[in-house]
Amino acid sequence: LGSEDLLIALPTSCGKTLIGELAGVGTALRGRRAVFSVPLKAIAREKYETFERRYSEYGLRVRLATGEFTEHLKDLSQGSFDIAVVIHEKLKHLILQNPNFLSGIGVVVLDELQGVSEENRGPNLEFLLGLLKNHRPRVRRVGLAGKLSSTDPLVEDFEGRVLSTHARPVDLHEGIVLANDSLAETALSEYGLGLPIGEGKICIYRSHNSQLVDATRLPVSEFGDEEEGTFLNLAAGLAHAGETVLVFLSTRREAEQAALFLSESTSLRNQPPTEEEIESIRETKLASALRNGVAYHHADCSAHTRSLVEEWFRSGQVRILCCTSTLAQGVNLPAHNVLIHPYVWNRHGLQGELTLLEESIVRNMAGRAGRLGLEEGQGRALLVAHSEREWDLYRSLYWTDFIQPNRPSLLLGNIESHLLAGIANGFSTEEDLSGFLSSLLSHRFIEGTAALRQSIEEALEEAEALGLAHCMASRGLHEKHWTLSSLGRVIALRGLSFETGRFLSDWLDRIGQDLPEPLTLLYAICSCGETQLWTWPRENNPQIRAAWCEEIRDRLGDEALETLGDRETLDNSLSRRLEDAAKMAMALEMWSEGESLENIQSEVTGISEGVLQSAGEGARWLLDSLGDIWRVRGNPSEGAEEIARLACSVGTGLPAWAILWNT
């Protein structure tokens, strides 16, 4: 594999993961450490368990680090490992926390690099790529991604060292199913295909490998409206034929409704999970569907539930799995067929507006079909067209070899915390910072170096005004060198916004050294701007929102609320953010105390276990940040320990006594 950076950009099932494993494990066997960096905790856990099973008996020390799993952090910080599996954000944190962390590491294998374009996680991944590229001595990067355009910024970043191919070892038939006979006849004649109309539905498909167009007939189960129900009828028909089917739908609600409808309307000839296995599923609707070999999978489901459903789908106990686009992001879940409803709710458009999914998202969904290990010689990715317009639209958008280049966005947004992270990593002058940021992927999308320098100057001025960074002239040189204050370093390591870091520090000023009760801590962190990006059931009824705010006032009292400064007023003029914060804080308080899901749902309408887990993880990050700020201010260590206990409870949904007992 050589010693240079290498980008492996291959279609699904072409061996990206194997090549990355060869690079990492081969490095470890030669006496240097290897790091595998992945986007999601579930993928990290799966990879860690695989490596532990394969290599620990041979003597390789395999370690894991995610936001919630911290048992191996001491080994990682001391370099006591041969192979480390981490999520991208944790690797960035480890490097910033200890500049020597990369010493002795021979290779970093980075998975799912196409994620650099994601709005939330993309900037951190882009920054991480830049850190590794600019580290001296250079650390070898092996990047894994799906198919990429030759003009993709990742190709340039890896200096053109790209391993790529078009062909898949298991061909993929990219099909469009025609919902009625009239449309089928039109489509068949357009391509000169002689397949007669008969039972089932006509599917015209393009072979991924050969690019040839052909037609086939697919089975459908007859229930409901023949044409309007074609999508779900097709899913049932393929499942009856003994094949697994992933059904991608626009929303979580649609995924649930489709799964329940299919489980009630059809009887699959497979062995579903046993009653004993289903007992651990809390969601009664899902449990009901599972008894008929059908399930749904989305972010509202708990991590435990999602893991079980994935396992049952792989084993064939679940034949049809209705899901949202999150399942396409890195989860190793092969299927014979993928049915895609290519529309998504457009939150930025008119009310009720649906928009077509981008080609890259549909391609990623389609990649779940036709993977090595399945018996069929090809997989199918299927769309259903109900009109000539959809038939034409789907072909023009999705039957294309054009791949949209990734568009990383770190430098197009707020660079505050990334700038401080650059200083923390040793880029101490404006020239150093400009050089580092200019090496990032998104540099090609900004309006020249002058615009970047202006952004750097403005961010540094604000950081200095807020007491986050200080500058001093270097002896004998005119250029100023920047250093971080203790608070600035916390913001850099934790990835906080300037606003949140300064607010939390000022709030601790006002409360002194007496740590308030847990609900006050939760309300403070839930009022931070970062929480607005979390998935959370917002309340539209103004009377209910007012009731939440009134309850938080009654619980905390005026004195505690006054410490929040301009975040809180006592004249009922609350912002929507604080109304959300009141509901969120009280729900997370119940969650951290180990309240049953049923009790929480009776108090907080629209909440699910998956949402609570996700918000709990976000709250844990903010509480850990608050604990760091408490500590660097020189406050008593007992307070930091209390914050850490609350962070652990809110991140796991277990009360402190249960965590202590488990430990």
C-alpha positions in Angstrom: 0.0 0.0 0.0 3.0 2.3 0.1 3.7 5.1 2.6 1.9 8.0 1.1 -1.7 9.2 1.8 -4.2 7.1 -0.1 -7.9 7.8 -0.8 -10.0 4.7 -1.5 -13.2 5.7 -3.4 -15.1 2.6 -4.4 -18.7 1.6 -4.9 -20.4 -0.6 -2.2 -19.0 -4.1 -1.5 -15.7 -3.4 -3.4 -13.5 -3.9 -0.3 -13.0 -0.4 1.0 -13.2 -1.7 4.6 -10.8 -4.6 3.9 -8.2 -2.3 2.4 -8.5 0.1 5.3 -8.1 -2.8 7.7 -5.0 -4.1 5.9 -3.4 -0.7 6.1 -4.2 -0.3 9.8 -3.5 -3.8 11.1 -0.4 -4.1 8.8 1.0 -0.9 10.4 0.3 -2.3 13.9 2.0 -5.6 13.1 5.1 -3.6 12.1 5.3 -2.0 15.5 3.6 1.3 15.0 0.1 2.3 16.3 -2.9 2.6 14.0 -6.1 4.6 14.5 -9.5 3.9 12.8 -11.7 6.9 12.8 -15.4 6.5 12.0 -18.5 8.8 12.0 -20.9 7.0 14.3 -20.7 5.3 17.7 -22.5 2.2 16.4 -19.9 1.7 13.7 -17.1 2.3 16.2 -18.5 -0.3 18.6 -19.0 -2.9 15.7 -15.5 -2.3 14.4 -13.9 -2.5 17.9 -15.7 -5.8 18.6 -14.5 -7.2 15.2 -10.9 -6.2 15.8 -10.9 -7.4 19.4 -12.2 -10.8 18.2 -9.7 -11.1 15.4 -6.5 -9.7 16.8 -6.5 -9.6 20.6 -5.5 -13.3 21.0 -2.5 -12.6 18.7 -1.4 -9.9 21.2 -2.6 -6.7 19.6 -4.1 -4.2 22.1 -7.4 -2.9 20.7 -9.0 0.2 22.4 -12.2 2.1 21.9 -13.2 5.8 22.5 -16.6 7.4 21.8 -18.4 10.1 23.6 -20.1 7.7 26.0 -17.4 5.0 26.3 -14.4 6.4 28.2 -12.9 3.3 29.9 -9.9 3.2 27.5 -9.1 6.9 27.5 -6.2 6.5 29.9 -4.6 3.9 27.7 -5.1 6.1 24.6 -3.6 9.2 26.3 -0.6 7.1 27.4 -0.1 5.4 24.0 -0.9 2.0 25.5 -2.6 0.5 22.4 -1.8 -1.0 19.0 -5.2 -0.3 17.4 -7.6 2.5 18.4 -11.1 2.8 17.2 -12.6 6.3 17.7 -15.3 8.6 16.3 -14.1 11.6 14.4 -15.0 14.1 17.1 -13.1 12.1 19.7 -10.0 11.9 17.6 -10.0 15.7 17.1 -10.4 16.1 20.9 -7.5 13.7 21.7 -5.2 15.5 19.3 -6.0 19.0 20.6 -5.8 17.8 24.2 -2.4 16.2 23.8 -0.3 17.4 20.9 1.9 14.3 21.3 -1.0 11.9 20.8 0.0 11.4 17.2 3.6 10.5 18.0 4.2 6.9 17.2 1.0 6.6 15.1 1.8 5.2 11.7 -1.6 5.6 10.0 -5.0 7.0 10.6 -7.8 5.3 8.6 -10.7 7.7 8.1 -14.1 6.1 7.1 -17.0 7.8 5.3 -15.1 10.8 4.1 -18.0 11.9 2.0 -19.4 13.2 5.3 -17.3 16.3 4.9 -20.3 17.9 3.2 -22.7 17.3 6.1 -24.0 20.4 7.8 -23.4 19.4 11.4 -20.5 16.9 11.5 -18.8 17.9 8.3 -16.8 20.9 9.7 -15.2 18.7 12.4 -14.2 16.1 9.9 -12.8 18.7 7.6 -10.8 20.2 10.5 -9.5 16.7 11.5 -8.3 16.1 7.9 -6.4 19.4 8.0 -4.8 18.6 11.4 -3.5 15.3 10.2 -2.3 16.8 6.9 -0.4 19.6 8.6 1.1 17.5 11.5 4.9 17.2 11.6 6.2 14.5 11.3 3.5 13.7 8.8 0.9 11.0 9.8 -0.2 8.9 6.9 -3.9 9.2 6.1 -5.9 6.4 4.4 -9.4 7.7 3.5 -12.4 5.6 2.7 -15.3 7.0 0.6 -17.9 6.0 -1.9 -17.6 7.0 -5.6 -16.2 10.5 -6.0 -16.0 13.0 -8.8 -12.5 13.6 -10.3 -13.0 17.2 -9.3 -13.9 16.5 -5.7 -11.8 18.5 -3.2 -11.0 15.3 -1.4 -9.1 14.1 -4.5 -7.0 17.3 -4.5 -6.4 17.0 -0.7 -5.0 13.5 -1.2 -2.8 14.8 -4.1 -4.5 12.6 -6.6 -3.5 9.3 -4.9 -6.9 7.7 -5.4 -7.9 4.1 -5.8 -11.2 3.9 -7.6 -13.3 1.8 -10.0 -16.7 1.9 -11.5 -17.6 -1.8 -11.5 -19.2 -3.5 -8.5 -18.4 -7.2 -7.7 -22.2 -7.6 -7.3 -24.1 -5.8 -10.0 -26.8 -3.3 -9.1 -29.9 -3.0 -11.2 -31.1 0.6 -10.9 -34.8 0.1 -11.6 -37.9 2.2 -12.1 -41.1 0.3 -11.6 -44.1 1.4 -13.7 -47.2 1.7 -11.6 -49.7 1.0 -14.4 -49.9 -0.9 -17.7 -50.3 2.2 -19.9 -47.1 3.8 -18.5 -45.3 0.4 -18.8 -46.2 0.1 -22.5 -44.9 3.7 -23.1 -41.6 3.0 -21.3 -41.1 -0.4 -23.0 -41.6 1.0 -26.4 -39.2 3.9 -25.7 -36.4 1.4 -25.2 -37.6 -1.2 -27.8 -38.0 -3.8 -25.1 -40.4 -6.7 -25.9 -41.4 -7.9 -22.5 -45.2 -8.5 -22.5 -47.5 -7.0 -19.9 -48.6 -9.7 -17.4 -48.7 -10.5 -13.8 -46.7 -8.3 -11.5 -45.2 -4.9 -12.4 -42.9 -4.0 -15.2 -39.5 -2.7 -14.0 -37.1 -1.1 -16.5 -33.6 -1.1 -15.1 -30.1 0.0 -15.9 -27.2 -2.2 -15.0 -24.6 -0.4 -12.9 -21.7 -2.3 -14.4 -22.7 -2.6 -18.1 -24.9 0.5 -18.3 -27.3 -1.6 -20.5 -31.0 -1.0 -20.1 -33.4 -4.0 -19.8 -36.8 -4.9 -18.4 -38.1 -7.5 -15.9 -41.3 -8.3 -14.2 -41.4 -8.1 -10.4 -44.0 -9.7 -8.0 -46.5 -7.6 -6.1 -48.9 -8.6 -3.4 -52.5 -7.5 -4.0 -54.1 -5.5 -1.2 -55.3 -1.9 -1.0 -55.5 0.4 -4.0 -53.7 -1.4 -6.9 -51.9 1.7 -8.3 -51.6 4.0 -5.3 -50.3 1.1 -3.2 -47.8 -0.1 -5.7 -44.9 0.9 -3.5 -45.9 -1.2 -0.5 -47.4 -3.9 -2.7 -44.1 -4.3 -4.3 -42.3 -4.5 -0.9 -44.7 -7.3 0.2 -44.4 -9.2 -3.2 -40.6 -9.2 -3.0 -40.6 -10.4 0.6 -43.1 -13.2 -0.3 -40.6 -14.3 -2.9 -38.1 -14.8 -0.1 -36.0 -11.6 -0.5 -35.2 -9.0 2.1 -36.4 -5.4 1.4 -35.3 -2.1 2.8 -38.0 0.6 2.3 -36.7 4.2 2.5 -39.4 6.7 3.3 -39.5 10.5 3.9 -40.4 10.7 7.6 -40.3 8.6 10.7 -44.1 8.7 10.9 -44.3 7.3 7.3 -41.8 4.5 8.2 -43.9 3.5 11.2 -47.2 3.7 9.3 -45.8 1.6 6.4 -44.4 -1.1 8.7 -47.7 -1.4 10.6 -49.8 -1.5 7.4 -47.6 -4.2 5.9 -47.6 -6.3 9.1 -51.4 -6.2 9.2 -51.9 -6.7 5.4 -49.6 -9.5 4.6 -48.3 -12.7 6.1 -44.6 -13.4 5.3 -43.4 -17.0 5.2 -40.4 -16.5 7.4 -39.5 -17.1 11.1 -39.9 -13.8 12.9 -38.2 -13.0 16.2 -39.6 -15.1 19.1 -41.8 -13.7 21.8 -38.9 -14.0 24.2 -36.7 -11.9 21.9 -39.4 -9.3 21.3 -40.0 -8.8 25.1 -37.0 -6.4 25.3 -38.6 -4.0 22.8 -40.4 -1.2 24.6 -42.2 0.2 21.6 -45.6 -1.7 21.5 -46.2 -0.8 17.8 -42.9 -2.1 16.7 -43.3 -5.2 18.8 -46.6 -5.9 17.0 -45.0 -5.5 13.6 -42.1 -7.7 14.5 -44.4 -10.6 15.1 -45.1 -10.7 11.3 -41.5 -10.2 10.2 -41.8 -6.4 9.6 -40.0 -3.6 11.4 -39.3 0.1 11.3 -36.0 1.9 12.1 -35.4 5.6 12.7 -33.8 8.0 15.2 -36.8 7.9 17.6 -36.0 4.2 18.3 -33.5 3.6 21.1 -30.0 2.5 20.3 -30.8 -0.9 21.8 -33.9 -1.3 19.6 -32.1 -0.2 16.5 -29.3 -2.7 17.1 -31.8 -5.6 17.6 -33.8 -4.7 14.5 -30.5 -4.6 12.4 -29.5 -8.0 13.8 -32.9 -9.5 13.0 -32.9 -8.1 9.5 -29.4 -9.5 8.7 -30.6 -12.9 10.0 -33.7 -12.8 7.8 -36.1 -12.8 10.9 -37.2 -9.4 9.7 -37.9 -9.5 5.9 -39.1 -5.9 5.4 -37.5 -3.0 7.2 -39.1 0.5 6.8 -36.6 3.3 7.6 -35.5 6.8 7.0 -32.3 8.1 5.4 -30.2 7.8 8.6 -30.0 4.0 8.0 -28.0 4.6 4.8 -25.2 6.3 6.7 -22.6 3.7 7.3 -24.7 1.0 8.8 -23.6 -2.4 7.5 -27.1 -3.7 6.5 -27.2 -5.4 3.1 -30.4 -6.2 1.4 -31.6 -8.0 -1.8 -33.8 -5.0 -2.6 -33.9 -1.3 -1.7 -37.2 0.6 -2.4 -36.8 4.4 -2.3 -39.4 7.0 -2.0 -37.2 9.8 -3.3 -38.8 12.7 -1.6 -38.0 14.6 1.6 -39.7 17.2 3.7 -38.3 20.6 2.7 -38.1 22.5 6.0 -36.9 25.6 4.2 -39.7 25.7 1.7 -43.4 26.3 1.8 -45.5 24.5 4.4 -46.3 20.9 3.2 -43.6 21.1 0.4 -41.8 17.9 -0.6 -38.6 18.0 -2.6 -36.7 15.3 -4.5 -33.7 13.8 -2.7 -30.2 14.6 -4.1 -28.6 12.0 -6.3 -25.8 11.4 -3.8 -28.3 10.5 -1.1 -30.3 8.1 -3.4 -27.0 6.5 -4.5 -26.0 6.0 -0.9 -29.4 4.3 -0.1 -29.1 2.2 -3.3 -25.7 1.0 -2.1 -27.3 -1.1 0.6 -28.5 -3.5 -2.2 -26.5 -6.2 -3.9 -23.6 -6.8 -1.5 -21.3 -9.8 -1.2 -22.7 -12.5 1.0 -26.2 -12.5 -0.5 -27.1 -15.3 -2.8 -28.5 -13.3 -5.7 -26.2 -12.3 -8.6 -27.4 -8.7 -8.4 -29.2 -6.3 -6.1 -32.0 -4.0 -7.0 -32.5 -0.3 -6.1 -36.1 0.6 -7.1 -38.2 3.7 -7.5 -41.9 3.6 -8.4 -43.1 6.0 -11.2 -46.9 6.8 -11.3 -46.8 9.2 -14.3 -44.7 10.0 -17.4 -43.4 13.0 -15.5 -42.0 10.9 -12.7 -40.6 8.3 -15.3 -38.7 11.1 -17.1 -37.7 12.9 -13.8 -36.2 9.8 -12.1 -34.2 8.8 -15.2 -32.8 12.3 -15.6 -31.9 12.7 -12.0 -30.8 9.2 -10.9 -29.8 7.4 -14.1 -26.6 9.4 -14.4 -22.9 8.9 -14.0 -22.4 12.5 -13.0 -21.3 12.7 -9.3 -21.7 16.0 -7.6 -18.4 17.0 -5.9 -18.5 17.3 -2.1 -18.8 20.9 -0.9 -17.2 21.2 2.6 -18.3 24.3 4.5 -16.1 24.9 7.5 -14.8 28.2 6.2 -18.2 29.3 4.9 -19.7 29.4 8.4 -18.6 30.5 11.9 -14.9 29.7 12.3 -14.6 30.8 16.0 -14.1 27.5 17.8 -12.0 26.1 14.9 -9.7 29.2 15.0 -9.1 28.6 18.7 -8.5 24.9 18.0 -5.9 25.9 15.5 -4.1 28.0 18.2 -4.4 25.1 20.6 -2.6 23.0 18.0 0.3 25.4 17.7 -0.7 27.7 14.9 0.0 30.8 17.0 0.4 33.7 14.5 -2.1 35.1 12.0 0.2 33.9 9.2 0.2 30.3 10.7 -3.5 30.4 11.1 -4.1 31.6 7.6 -1.8 28.9 6.2 -3.5 26.2 8.1 -7.1 27.3 7.2 -6.0 27.8 3.6 -5.1 24.1 3.5 -8.6 23.0 4.4 -11.0 21.5 1.9 -13.5 24.5 1.9 -10.8 27.1 1.0 -11.6 26.7 -2.7 -15.2 27.9 -2.0 -14.4 31.2 -0.3 -13.8 34.5 -1.9 -10.0 34.5 -1.9 -7.3 34.8 0.8 -8.2 38.4 1.7 -11.6 37.3 2.8 -10.2 34.6 4.9 -7.7 36.9 6.6 -10.5 39.3 7.4 -12.5 36.5 9.0 -9.4 35.5 11.0 -8.8 39.1 12.2 -12.4 39.6 13.2 -12.6 36.3 15.1 -9.3 37.0 16.9 -10.5 40.5 17.9 -13.7 39.0 19.3 -11.8 36.3 21.1 -9.5 38.9 22.7 -12.4 41.1 23.7 -14.1 38.1 25.4 -10.9 37.1 27.2 -10.5 33.8 25.3 -7.2 34.6 23.6 -4.3 37.0 24.2 -1.7 38.3 21.8 1.9 39.4 22.4 4.6 40.6 20.1 7.5 38.1 19.6 10.9 39.4 20.6 12.8 40.7 17.5 9.7 40.2 15.3 6.8 42.3 14.4 4.3 39.5 14.1 2.1 38.8 17.1 1.7 35.4 18.7 -1.6 34.3 20.1 -2.2 32.1 23.2 -5.4 30.8 24.7 -6.8 31.6 28.1 -8.0 28.7 30.2 -11.6 29.4 29.1 -10.5 29.7 25.4 -8.8 26.3 25.7 -12.0 24.7 26.9 -13.9 26.2 24.0 -11.3 25.0 21.6 -11.2 21.4 23.0 -15.0 21.1 23.4 -16.0 22.9 20.2 -18.2 25.4 21.9 -19.4 28.7 20.3 -17.9 31.9 21.8 -21.4 32.8 23.0 -21.9 29.6 24.9 -18.5 29.5 26.4 -18.7 33.1 27.6 -22.3 32.7 28.9 -21.4 29.6 30.9 -18.4 31.3 32.4 -20.3 34.4 33.3 -23.1 32.3 34.8 -20.6 30.5 37.1 -19.4 34.0 38.1 -22.8 34.9 39.3 -23.6 31.7 41.2 -20.2 31.7 43.0 -18.8 28.4 44.4 -22.2 27.0 45.5 -23.3 24.6 42.8 -27.0 24.8 42.2 -29.4 21.9 41.9 -29.3 19.6 38.8 -32.4 21.1 37.2 -30.8 24.6 37.3 -27.7 23.1 35.6 -29.8 21.4 33.0 -31.8 24.6 32.3 -28.6 26.6 31.9 -27.1 24.3 29.3 -30.4 23.7 27.6 -30.7 27.5 27.0 -27.4 27.4 24.9 -27.6 28.0 21.2 -26.2 24.5 20.4 -29.4 22.9 21.6 -31.3 24.4 18.7 -29.6 21.9 16.3 -30.9 18.9 18.3 -33.8 16.8 17.2 -36.5 17.7 19.7 -40.3 17.7 19.7 -41.1 21.5 19.7 -44.3 22.5 21.2 -46.6 24.7 19.0 -49.4 25.3 21.5 -48.5 28.7 23.3 -50.5 27.7 26.4 -48.6 24.5 26.8 -45.3 26.4 26.3 -46.3 28.9 28.9 -47.1 26.1 31.3 -43.6 24.7 30.9 -42.1 28.1 31.7 -44.3 28.6 34.7 -43.4 25.2 36.1 -39.6 25.9 35.7 -40.2 29.2 37.6 -42.0 27.5 40.3 -39.3 24.8 40.6 -36.3 27.0 40.5 -37.5 30.3 42.0 -36.7 33.9 41.0 -33.2 34.0 42.6 -31.9 31.1 40.5 -33.5 32.4 37.3 -31.9 35.9 37.9 -28.4 34.3 37.8 -29.1 33.4 34.1 -28.8 37.1 33.3 -30.3 38.2 30.0 -31.1 34.6 29.2 -34.1 34.8 31.6 -36.6 37.5 32.4 -39.2 37.5 35.1 -41.9 39.4 33.1 -43.1 36.5 31.0 -41.2 37.7 27.9 -39.5 34.5 27.1 -37.9 33.6 23.8 -38.8 30.4 22.0 -35.4 29.1 22.8 -36.1 29.4 26.6 -39.5 27.8 26.2 -37.8 24.9 24.5 -35.2 24.8 27.2 -37.8 24.6 30.0 -39.4 21.5 28.5 -36.0 20.0 27.6 -34.5 20.5 31.0 -37.4 18.9 32.9 -37.5 15.9 30.5 -33.8 15.4 30.9 -34.0 15.7 34.7 -36.5 12.8 34.7 -34.3 10.9 32.3 -31.2 11.3 34.4 -33.1 10.2 37.5 -34.0 6.9 35.8 -37.7 7.6 35.4 -39.5 5.1 33.2 -40.1 6.0 29.6 -43.8 5.7 30.1 -43.7 8.3 33.0 -41.6 10.7 30.9 -44.0 10.4 27.9 -47.0 11.1 30.1 -45.4 14.4 31.1 -43.7 15.3 27.8 -45.9 14.7 24.7 -44.2 13.6 21.5 -41.0 12.4 23.2 -39.4 9.1 22.3 -36.5 7.0 23.8 -34.3 7.7 20.8 -34.8 11.5 21.1 -34.1 11.3 24.8 -30.9 9.4 24.2 -29.7 11.8 21.5 -30.5 14.9 23.6 -29.0 13.2 26.7 -25.7 12.8 24.7 -25.8 16.4 23.7 -26.5 17.5 27.3 -23.6 15.3 28.5 -21.2 17.2 26.1 -22.4 20.6 27.4 -22.3 19.5 31.0 -18.7 18.1 30.5 -17.9 21.5 29.0 -19.4 23.3 32.1 -17.4 21.0 34.3 -14.2 22.0 32.5 -15.0 25.7 32.9 -15.9 25.1 36.6 -12.5 23.4 37.0 -10.3 26.0 35.2 -11.9 28.8 37.3 -10.4 27.1 40.4 -13.7 26.2 42.0 -13.9 23.3 44.5 -13.3 19.9 42.9 -16.4 18.5 44.5 -18.5 20.7 42.2 -16.8 19.3 39.1 -17.4 15.8 40.4 -21.1 16.6 40.9 -21.4 18.0 37.3 -19.6 14.9 36.0 -22.0 12.6 37.8 -25.0 14.5 36.4 -23.4 14.4 32.9 -23.0 10.6 33.2 -26.6 10.2 34.4 -28.1 12.4 31.6 -26.0 10.7 29.0 -27.1 7.2 30.0 -30.5 7.6 31.5 -29.4 6.0 34.7 -29.4 7.6 38.2 -26.1 8.2 40.0 -26.6 5.3 42.4 -27.2 2.9 39.6 -24.0 4.0 37.8 -22.0 3.7 41.0 -23.5 0.2 41.7 -22.7 -0.9 38.1 -19.1 0.4 38.5 
